[in-house]
Amino acid sequence: MDSAKTKEYYTGLKRHTALVLERISGADVSGDIERIELQLLKMLPPQEYGGAEGEEVQMIKAYERACAIMRQHQSKDPKMMTVLEFYETLESMKDAGKKYNKQLNGEPN
């Protein structure tokens, strides 16, 4: 989503949260909540999970790419890591990449 749509979405989400709190305190705002929920659902198009270009296939490909890159820089096989180890390694590699990109671009640390 672009920044204007993102801002509109979060504004609607904030309004929805406020209405839910009002409903908890006893106000009859069910119609308003339902209207905002429909608006929010329309803002996020459904994603296709099945098929050759679906989200599931894309996530599997991204995981395999991450494993291939980790194998080049880590001694432990990424597929044998715990979930926490995997994501911590991925984050540390991202941070290192940012550091090296800054150095290559002549930006200070």
N, C-alpha and C positions, 0 to 999 in steps of 0.2 A: 504494500500500500504506500502511496505517496504521503508526504507529511501532512497535507491538509485532510486527507481521509483518515489518517492515523489520529490526528487531533480530534476530528469529529467522532471517531469511534470511542476514544477515551472519554470524551465529554458525555456521550451517551451512556457509557459504562458507569461513569460517576453519578449521573442522574438516576440510573437504574439502582445503584447501591443506595442512594439517598431514599428512593421510594421504598425499597425493601425495608430499610430501617424505620420508615414511617409506618409501614404495614405492621411491623413488629410492635410498634407502640400503640397500635389500635386503629390507625387510619384506614379507610377503605380506598386503596389506590390500585387495586388489582388490574383494572382496565388500563391505567397508565403504564404499569409494569409490563403488561402483555404487549402494548403498542411499542414500547421501547425495545423489548426483546425481539420483536419482529424486525424492527429497523436494524438492530445490530446483526441479526442473522443475514439480512439482505446485503449488508456491507462486506461480509466475508463469503466469497464464492466457495461452493463445495469443491473439494479436491478429489481427484480420482485416484484410488489406491490400487486398483487392479490394472492389468495390462502391462505391455512392454515399457511404456513411459510413465507408469503410475508411481505414486509416492513410495510404495513399498520397494519397488525395484530401485528407485533413486536412493533410498536410504541404505539399501544393501550395497549398492555401488559405492556410496560415500564411505561406508564402513570399511569396505575392502581397500579403497584408496588410502584411508587413514592407516590401516594395518600395514600396507606396503611402505608407506613413508616412515612409519615407526620402526619397521624392521631395519631400515637403513641407518637409524640413529640410536637404537636401543638394543641391548643384548637379550632382553626377555621377549619372547614371542607374544605379540599383542593379543592373540587369540587365547592365550593361557592366563592373561591378566584378569583380575577382578574388575568389576565395572568401575569401582573407585580408582584403581590403578590406571585403567585405560583413560578415563577422563582427566585425571591429574596429569598423566603423561602428555595427552593431547593439549591441555592448557599450557603446560610448561613449554612445549614446542611452539605453540602460537606466540607466547611471550618472547621466546628467543627469536622467532622470526621477525617480530616487530622491532626488537632491539637491533638485529642485523639490517633490516630495511632502513632504520633511522641512520645507522652508521654509513650505509651505502649512499644515502641521499644527503649526507653531510649535516644532518641534524644532531644537536648535542644530546647526550644520554639523559 
